[in-house]
Amino acid sequence: MKIIKQLKFSQKLAVLFIVIASIITIGRILNLINNENKLVEDIAAFISLIGFTFYLYPTFFKKFKNHKLNKNLLIALIFFSTLQLNAQDYSKQIEAFTKSFADKNTKALEPYMSTELKFGQIPAANTPAIMSNIVTNLPKLNSMSIIESVQGKAKVKYDFVGLGIRESYLFFDTIGKITKIELVENLIKQEAEARRQQQQSVQLPNPGELGNKYTPEEVEFNATDGLTINGNLYEVDKKKPIILLTHQAGYNRIEYADIAPKLNKLGYNCLAIDLRSGGNFGGKSNNTNQRAIEKELKPEMIDAQQDIASAIDYLNKKYKQKIILWGSSFSSSLALLEGTNNHKVKAIIGFSPGDYFGNVAPSLMSVFSKIEKPFLVTSSKQEAATLGALIGKSELKTNQQQFIPTSTGFHGSRALWTGQKGAEEYWEAVTQFLSQLK
């Protein structure tokens, strides 16, 4: 007690701070205080630092006669200790996030996900499924890093293949668990907007009078694994160019029921096929998909590339000429992957291509960097930036282009359907591209 009495007031105060910090630390060691609470750890460190600052202050006061310097030094120490309290280390959470994207599952991230984590009005019970879908289906994550962080949140930079660099915030509770992910919320909002636009769009193709004039013949041929592929062949003249039409996910050849007759009118033969990855659409079943399921063959999107390759062979043999390859959504990505090196392909048209296949196929960024053939790629206006990022800095050659609509546009070849808002400008881009191939 005598020693305490001899201390100056600031030093007595310092001892009190140090004792409090020590009690907190001992409590954490003995698990009397939540050992996972990062805030408690930071408070203990802050109190301890202030205590040592007050204790050493008289010593500095004696050593430096310049009282103003002493004041500035004390203020600086308190300021930097406050920064230490505010600056948080969320590197483990970022590492877990990165690993979950690499592993295509949320196992590494789950320990850092708060039970309060949810997205908009979607119940928190759905969060695990949403996060699993995000880490599984987003393009490859090149890097993820913290730009800045304070207590409770961190600004994060994401670099996805094909999506480019994005910045948004992660929010944390007092024990460092994630309570809000702006990136996912933004993606959900974009998806909701895309669905809203689709609901406002024409829902089915309408062949009209042209459909009566240009009627298809149903054909069949085999894929390399023996699966029979069904298609509608719209033929006007064997000597005319031939276009292979492939549909988007969940669809079938009916996606082109009013597009193919218009192409016939322009002087092109067309074959619209059912891919093994697809579904019932327009009141018609996808025969190839049903047959693949019956034969227990994989009906995944990437597996449909062999259907496209077999269709190219079928048409090349039948018409003795190179094929114009046309895809919609995932099949436009397959068209680019297959058509780039297939010598039987003359040119490629892609509506809404993207990196849809994760690690099982190369990124389209590598495809665009080496493709020599003419191509036209397009999308909705909202998708244009993502598509542009895939093209990147690739030097486009003659008759290679990305068309961006002035209207909101639509995903996939449905953008061309009769009555679809903005269809005219898409058709203008397509006809201009095709005319340059002759």
C-alpha positions, 0 to 999 in steps of 0.5 A: 500500500505504501508503494501505491501511495507514493505513486502519482495520480496518473500512475495509480489510475494506470495500475487500476487499468492494468488490473482490470485488463488482467482480470479480463485476460484471466477470465478469458483464460479460465473460460469465465468470459466468452473466449471467442469474443474478439471485442472483449480481447480488443477491450482488454488490450486497449485498457492495458495500453492506456494503463501503461501509457498513464504509468509511463507518462510521468517518466516522459514528463521528467525526461522532456521539459517541453510540456507541449511535446508530452501532451502531443505524445500522450494524445498520439498514443491514445489515438493509435490505441483507438485505431488498434481497437477499431481496426479488425482482423477478419483475414480468417473469414476471408480465407474461409470464403476463398476456400469455399469458392475453391472447394465449391462447398461451404464447409470452410465458411460455415464456422463463420456464418452467423445464425442471423445471416439472411438475405432480404426477406428470405428466411435465415433457414434458407441461408445455407442453401443460398450460400451453397448455390453461390459458391458452387455456381459463381465463376472461378474466384481469382482473388478476394482481399480486404480493402479496409476494415473497422469494428463490425464490417470490412470492405472486400474486393472480389475478382471473379473470372468473367465478372471482373472486380467487384467491391462490397461490404461484409458485416460481422457480429462481436465474435466475428461471425458474418451477419450480412454479405452485400455481394450475395444480396446484390446478386439476388436483387439482380436475379429478381430484376431479371425474373421481373423482366422475363415475366414482362416478356413474351412467354412463348414463340409465335411462328404465325404465318411464316410458320405455316409457310416454312414447316420443319421435318423431324430428323434423328441422328446419334451422338458419339455415346449412342444417344439419339438426338431429335431435331426439326430441320427447316430446309429451303435449298440444299445449296443455301447456308445451314445454321445449327440452332441450340436452346437454353437451359430447361428448353427444347427446339421449340425455342426457335419455332418462330426464329427458324422460319424467319431465317428460312425467309432470309435464305438459310437452312436451319436445324433446331435440336433437343439437347440432352440438357433441357426440359419441357417447353412450349407444350412439347417434351425434350425427347433427347433429354427424356431418352438420356434420363432413361438410358442413365446418361448424364444430362448435365449442361456440359455433357450437351457439347457432344450433342452439338459436335454430332449435329455439326457432323450430321449437317456437314455430311448432309450439306457438304459445307461448313456450319453456322453455329448458334447458341442460347445461354449455356448452349452459346457457351458450348457453341464457343467452346466447340466451334473455336477449334472445330474446322467444320464450323464457319461462324458462331452466334451466341445469345447470353454466353457465360462461364456456366460450367465452373471448373469443368470447362475453360473460361470463355475469357481464354476462348475469346483470346484465341478465336479466329472465326467470325462471331457475334455475341450479345445479351440483355443490357444488364448482362453486357458488362459481364460478357464484355469482361469475358471478352476483356482486352482480346483484340477483336478481328474482322467480323467479331463483335459484341452487340449491346442492345439499347433496350433492356433486352432479354436473356438468350435467343428469346430476345428475337421472338415475335412481339418481344420488346427490342427484338427488331434491333437484335434482328438487325444485328443478326442479319447484318452479321450473317450478310457479311459471311456470304 
